[in-house]
Amino acid sequence: MSAGGGLGGPEPPLGLLNVGEEDERGTAVVMEAYQLLLKAAPLNFVGNVEGRDVFRGDVDVVVCDGFIGNVALKL
């Protein structure tokens, strides 16, 4: 169970799937999404995550665009 209460908890940890963990990485759309998620209370936004982080358990929710989400689901 993660610190945010776990899946279904009040504030599950949320990460933005990106090409790096740094906030200045990714496309313009992803960088804008990062800024919007930072300001979106009461989300427990932990920042960018990479593909290898999706199944590590550090985040319960992963946000990405539709194309990447489709590819990730098919993996």
PASEBA-1860 file (N, C-alpha, C; in nm, 3 decimals):
! residues 75
1> MSAGGGLG> 0.085/-0.117/0.000/0.000/0.000/0.000/0.090/0.124/0.000 ~ 0.059/0.219/-0.081/0.142/0.339/-0.091/0.100/0.445/0.009 ~ 0.185/0.544/0.025/0.165/0.648/0.127/0.037/0.728/0.107 ~ -0.012/0.736/-0.015/-0.131/0.815/-0.042/-0.262/0.745/-0.009 ~ -0.256/0.631/0.056/-0.377/0.561/0.092/-0.407/0.442/0.003 ~ -0.328/0.425/-0.101/-0.348/0.312/-0.190/-0.459/0.334/-0.290 ~ -0.470/0.242/-0.379/-0.572/0.250/-0.482/-0.709/0.261/-0.419 ~ -0.783/0.360/-0.459/-0.915/0.382/-0.403/-0.913/0.470/-0.280
9> GPEPPLGL> -0.793/0.503/-0.231/-0.781/0.590/-0.115/-0.817/0.732/-0.153 ~ -0.820/0.820/-0.054/-0.862/0.957/-0.081/-0.770/1.034/-0.175 ~ -0.643/1.006/-0.172/-0.547/1.077/-0.257/-0.441/0.980/-0.310 ~ -0.477/0.893/-0.404/-0.378/0.799/-0.455/-0.266/0.873/-0.528 ~ -0.141/0.828/-0.513/-0.030/0.892/-0.583/-0.048/0.884/-0.734 ~ -0.027/0.995/-0.801/-0.051/1.007/-0.945/0.077/1.054/-1.012 ~ 0.116/0.988/-1.121/0.234/1.028/-1.197/0.199/1.053/-1.342 ~ 0.278/1.138/-1.405/0.262/1.170/-1.547/0.367/1.092/-1.625
17> LNVGEEDE> 0.324/1.005/-1.715/0.416/0.924/-1.794/0.490/1.013/-1.893 ~ 0.623/1.009/-1.886/0.705/1.098/-1.967/0.835/1.029/-2.004 ~ 0.917/1.094/-2.083/1.045/1.038/-2.128/1.157/1.059/-2.027 ~ 1.128/1.120/-1.917/1.224/1.142/-1.811/1.153/1.194/-1.689 ~ 1.219/1.188/-1.576/1.157/1.234/-1.451/1.167/1.385/-1.431 ~ 1.255/1.451/-1.502/1.273/1.595/-1.488/1.152/1.669/-1.543 ~ 1.113/1.778/-1.477/0.992/1.851/-1.519/1.009/1.927/-1.649 ~ 1.131/1.943/-1.699/1.152/2.016/-1.825/1.166/1.921/-1.944
25> RGTAVVME> 1.132/1.794/-1.927/1.142/1.694/-2.034/1.006/1.673/-2.099 ~ 1.007/1.626/-2.224/0.885/1.588/-2.293/0.838/1.692/-2.392 ~ 0.727/1.662/-2.454/0.667/1.752/-2.553/0.605/1.873/-2.483 ~ 0.569/1.972/-2.560/0.504/2.091/-2.504/0.374/2.054/-2.433 ~ 0.300/1.959/-2.490/0.174/1.917/-2.428/0.199/1.851/-2.294 ~ 0.299/1.764/-2.287/0.330/1.695/-2.162/0.381/1.795/-2.057 ~ 0.462/1.890/-2.098/0.511/1.991/-2.003/0.398/2.078/-1.951 ~ 0.301/2.108/-2.037/0.184/2.185/-1.993/0.098/2.102/-1.897
33> AYQLLLKA> 0.081/1.974/-1.929/0.006/1.885/-1.840/0.071/1.878/-1.703 ~ 0.204/1.873/-1.700/0.278/1.871/-1.575/0.242/1.994/-1.489 ~ 0.244/2.110/-1.550/0.213/2.233/-1.476/0.067/2.233/-1.427 ~ -0.024/2.185/-1.509/-0.165/2.178/-1.469/-0.185/2.081/-1.353 ~ -0.117/1.967/-1.358/-0.129/1.869/-1.250/-0.069/1.921/-1.120 ~ 0.037/2.000/-1.130/0.096/2.060/-1.010/-0.004/2.149/-0.936 ~ -0.087/2.218/-1.013/-0.181/2.314/-0.957/-0.316/2.253/-0.921 ~ -0.339/2.126/-0.958/-0.470/2.064/-0.942/-0.482/2.001/-0.803
41> APLNFVGN> -0.533/2.077/-0.709/-0.556/2.025/-0.574/-0.690/1.954/-0.573 ~ -0.710/1.853/-0.500/-0.623/1.789/-0.400/-0.546/1.670/-0.454 ~ -0.512/1.669/-0.582/-0.438/1.555/-0.637/-0.305/1.536/-0.567 ~ -0.267/1.411/-0.550/-0.137/1.377/-0.492/-0.040/1.352/-0.607 ~ -0.008/1.459/-0.682/0.079/1.449/-0.799/0.223/1.437/-0.754 ~ 0.288/1.325/-0.792/0.426/1.301/-0.751/0.527/1.339/-0.858 ~ 0.480/1.379/-0.977/0.569/1.422/-1.084/0.573/1.324/-1.199 ~ 0.674/1.339/-1.282/0.690/1.253/-1.399/0.736/1.114/-1.359
49> VEGRDVFR> 0.688/1.014/-1.431/0.735/0.878/-1.416/0.772/0.826/-1.554 ~ 0.863/0.732/-1.557/0.902/0.670/-1.683/0.835/0.533/-1.694 ~ 0.842/0.474/-1.811/0.778/0.345/-1.833/0.816/0.241/-1.731 ~ 0.941/0.239/-1.691/0.987/0.139/-1.594/0.923/0.158/-1.456 ~ 0.869/0.277/-1.430/0.810/0.307/-1.299/0.663/0.267/-1.288 ~ 0.599/0.237/-1.399/0.454/0.213/-1.400/0.416/0.099/-1.307 ~ 0.493/-0.007/-1.302/0.458/-0.124/-1.222/0.539/-0.139/-1.094 ~ 0.613/-0.038/-1.055/0.693/-0.045/-0.933/0.611/-0.024/-0.805
57> GDVDVVVC> 0.495/0.038/-0.818/0.412/0.058/-0.700/0.425/0.195/-0.636 ~ 0.507/0.283/-0.693/0.523/0.417/-0.637/0.402/0.505/-0.667 ~ 0.332/0.474/-0.775/0.211/0.550/-0.811/0.097/0.451/-0.833 ~ -0.023/0.496/-0.803/-0.142/0.415/-0.826/-0.214/0.457/-0.954 ~ -0.190/0.581/-0.998/-0.254/0.635/-1.117/-0.146/0.691/-1.208 ~ -0.152/0.653/-1.338/-0.058/0.705/-1.437/-0.139/0.780/-1.542 ~ -0.101/0.905/-1.568/-0.168/0.989/-1.667/-0.080/0.994/-1.791 ~ -0.143/0.978/-1.908/-0.069/0.989/-2.033/-0.168/1.021/-2.145
65> DGFIGNVA> -0.116/1.050/-2.264/-0.206/1.076/-2.375/-0.262/0.944/-2.428 ~ -0.360/0.954/-2.515/-0.429/0.836/-2.564/-0.341/0.739/-2.641 ~ -0.251/0.790/-2.723/-0.164/0.703/-2.802/-0.073/0.621/-2.711 ~ -0.007/0.689/-2.619/0.084/0.621/-2.527/0.007/0.525/-2.436 ~ -0.110/0.566/-2.392/-0.193/0.479/-2.308/-0.231/0.352/-2.380 ~ -0.265/0.365/-2.508/-0.300/0.248/-2.588/-0.182/0.154/-2.600 ~ -0.064/0.207/-2.626/0.056/0.125/-2.638/0.086/0.058/-2.504 ~ 0.078/0.133/-2.395/0.108/0.079/-2.262/0.013/-0.034/-2.226
73> LKL> -0.116/-0.018/-2.256/-0.214/-0.123/-2.225/-0.188/-0.251/-2.304 ~ -0.137/-0.237/-2.425/-0.113/-0.353/-2.510/0.017/-0.425/-2.474 ~ 0.102/-0.360/-2.398/0.225/-0.427/-2.355/0.192/-0.532/-2.254
END
